[in-house]
Amino acid sequence: MEIIDSHTHVDNVEPWVDPPEKLVQLLDEANIQKAVIMTYCDTPIAKEDGLDYIIESLKKFPDRLIGYARLHPQAKEKAIALLEEMVLNHNFKGLKFHPESNKTRPYHEASLALIRKAGSLNIPTLFHCGDESLSLPLQIARAAEACRESKIILGHMGGYFHVDDALLVAEKYENIYLETSAMPYPDKILEAVRRIGAERVLFASDGPGCNPELEVKKVQWAGLSEKEYRLVMGENFAQILERVKKG
């Protein structure tokens, strides 16, 4: 069974210096075959050439790493152009937003424009979704409602205190997927599978900040069936990637 980690980071900006070699070692220790990588910085405002580090990391580990473009929506036109360039020319497979970092509401028109562009490119949009005021599930749900043709992934599926809201909005909007990283409750993974189906739950670790091996064990402790476990740990994301290839 191939395990795909749908949310990890590499970067070389202080204090976040996490080279791809460090991540791949952690993946090996956890028996994870592939991982999505993204920066900690929001290109192009926080760092003009931030995506170059992802491009170089993909060249080092082309069979292990999958690129996402973490972009700042307030650089709207440039960000849209960068997203298209990364997908068409550098084989990136997704868009990442961290509303607490970019200080932009998920349903702001600039964010929606990028989400719609991602949808037109047939790639998903991953949101940091936790307990901070700009990253709450109910905030991101407004973006999902406005962009029904775009797949939206709730990273951390609501964090520590808003998991129930994440489950509610995933039940309401079929274009929302829930992702397991840095959410401390194995029983909520099982609940998510029961309420929205295993096909819309994705394994992730948020490594190296979180330990990938522990994040794998968390899903193992959730009590899923063998089929559900295979779907969550890799098959669901593999299907997303296949749809990206088909355009």
ZAMARGU-4260 file (C-alpha; in steps of 0.2 Angstrom, whole numbers, plus 5000, padded with zeros to 4 digits):
<rodrens>
0) 5000/5000/5000 | 5007/5017/4995 | 5005/5030/5008 | 5004/5048/5002 | 5006/5063/5015
5) 4995/5077/5008 | 5003/5091/5019 | 5021/5094/5023 | 5033/5108/5022 | 5050/5112/5016
10) 5058/5130/5016 | 5074/5139/5020 | 5068/5155/5028 | 5072/5159/5046 | 5066/5152/5058
15) 5059/5139/5047 | 5074/5130/5039 | 5068/5113/5034 | 5077/5106/5019 | 5069/5092/5009
20) 5082/5079/5014 | 5076/5081/5032 | 5058/5078/5027 | 5062/5063/5016 | 5071/5055/5031
25) 5055/5057/5042 | 5045/5050/5028 | 5056/5035/5027 | 5055/5032/5046 | 5036/5032/5044
30) 5035/5021/5029 | 5027/5035/5019 | 5031/5034/5000 | 5026/5052/4994 | 5022/5069/5001
35) 5015/5085/4996 | 5027/5100/5000 | 5024/5118/5002 | 5033/5133/5009 | 5030/5142/5025
40) 5030/5159/5016 | 5017/5167/5005 | 5024/5170/4988 | 5026/5183/4981 | 5023/5196/4995
45) 5032/5188/5009 | 5046/5181/4997 | 5046/5185/4979 | 5055/5169/4974 | 5048/5157/4987
50) 5042/5144/4975 | 5059/5142/4968 | 5063/5131/4983 | 5049/5120/4980 | 5054/5118/4961
55) 5072/5113/4967 | 5066/5101/4980 | 5055/5092/4967 | 5070/5090/4956 | 5080/5082/4970
60) 5066/5070/4974 | 5055/5069/4959 | 5048/5052/4964 | 5044/5056/4982 | 5038/5075/4983
65) 5023/5084/4975 | 5023/5103/4974 | 5009/5115/4980 | 5010/5133/4978 | 5008/5143/4994
70) 5002/5160/4987 | 4997/5177/4994 | 4979/5182/4987 | 4982/5200/4989 | 4995/5199/4975
75) 4980/5193/4965 | 4985/5195/4947 | 5003/5190/4950 | 4997/5176/4961 | 4986/5169/4947
80) 4999/5170/4934 | 5011/5161/4946 | 4999/5147/4950 | 4996/5144/4931 | 5015/5144/4928
85) 5018/5132/4942 | 5005/5120/4937 | 5008/5120/4918 | 5027/5122/4918 | 5033/5114/4934
90) 5020/5100/4938 | 5013/5108/4954 | 4997/5099/4960 | 4989/5111/4972 | 4986/5128/4979
95) 4989/5132/4998 | 4981/5146/5008 | 4986/5151/5026 | 4973/5165/5030 | 4981/5169/5047
100) 4998/5172/5038 | 4991/5181/5023 | 4978/5191/5033 | 4965/5188/5020 | 4948/5180/5023
105) 4945/5164/5014 | 4929/5172/5005 | 4938/5188/5000 | 4936/5191/4981 | 4955/5189/4979
110) 4955/5172/4988 | 4940/5167/4977 | 4948/5172/4961 | 4963/5160/4965 | 4952/5146/4971
115) 4942/5147/4955 | 4958/5147/4945 | 4964/5132/4954 | 4947/5123/4950 | 4950/5128/4931
120) 4967/5119/4932 | 4959/5104/4940 | 4969/5106/4956 | 4963/5107/4974 | 4965/5121/4986
125) 4972/5117/5004 | 4967/5129/5018 | 4975/5130/5035 | 4959/5126/5045 | 4961/5128/5064
130) 4956/5138/5079 | 4962/5155/5073 | 4949/5168/5068 | 4953/5169/5049 | 4954/5150/5047
135) 4938/5143/5055 | 4929/5130/5046 | 4913/5141/5044 | 4924/5155/5036 | 4931/5143/5023
140) 4914/5136/5020 | 4909/5152/5013 | 4923/5150/5000 | 4917/5132/4996 | 4899/5138/4993
145) 4906/5152/4981 | 4917/5140/4972 | 4907/5124/4970 | 4917/5118/4956 | 4934/5119/4966
150) 4940/5105/4978 | 4944/5113/4995 | 4954/5103/5008 | 4952/5108/5026 | 4970/5106/5033
155) 4969/5100/5051 | 4950/5098/5049 | 4947/5112/5062 | 4962/5110/5074 | 4959/5107/5092
160) 4942/5115/5095 | 4933/5117/5079 | 4933/5099/5072 | 4914/5098/5074 | 4911/5113/5063
165) 4923/5105/5050 | 4912/5090/5050 | 4896/5100/5048 | 4903/5110/5033 | 4910/5094/5025
170) 4892/5086/5026 | 4885/5102/5018 | 4897/5105/5004 | 4903/5090/4994 | 4918/5099/4987
175) 4925/5100/5004 | 4938/5086/5010 | 4945/5084/5027 | 4963/5082/5031 | 4970/5073/5047
180) 4986/5082/5051 | 4989/5091/5068 | 4971/5086/5074 | 4973/5076/5090 | 4957/5065/5090
185) 4958/5048/5082 | 4939/5046/5085 | 4935/5061/5075 | 4944/5053/5060 | 4932/5038/5062
190) 4917/5050/5064 | 4922/5059/5048 | 4923/5043/5038 | 4906/5038/5045 | 4898/5055/5041
195) 4905/5060/5024 | 4912/5044/5018 | 4930/5038/5018 | 4933/5045/5000 | 4934/5063/5006
200) 4946/5061/5021 | 4964/5063/5017 | 4979/5058/5027 | 4992/5071/5031 | 5006/5074/5044
205) 5011/5093/5043 | 5028/5087/5045 | 5042/5091/5050 | 5033/5102/5062 | 5022/5086/5067
210) 5030/5069/5067 | 5024/5059/5052 | 5026/5043/5061 | 5015/5048/5075 | 5002/5055/5063
215) 5002/5038/5054 | 4998/5029/5071 | 4984/5042/5074 | 4975/5036/5059 | 4979/5018/5064
220) 4971/5021/5081 | 4955/5028/5073 | 4947/5010/5070 | 4945/5011/5051 | 4941/4996/5041
225) 4955/4990/5030 | 4947/4997/5014 | 4944/5014/5023 | 4962/5015/5029 | 4968/5012/5012
230) 4957/5026/5005 | 4962/5038/5018 | 4981/5034/5018 | 4984/5036/5000 | 4971/5030/4987
235) 4960/5046/4989 | 4974/5057/4985 | 4980/5046/4971 | 4963/5049/4963 | 4965/5067/4965
240) 4982/5067/4957 | 4975/5056/4942 | 4961/5069/4939 | 4974/5083/4939 | 4984/5073/4925
245) 4968/5071/4915 | 4964/5090/4916
</rodrens>
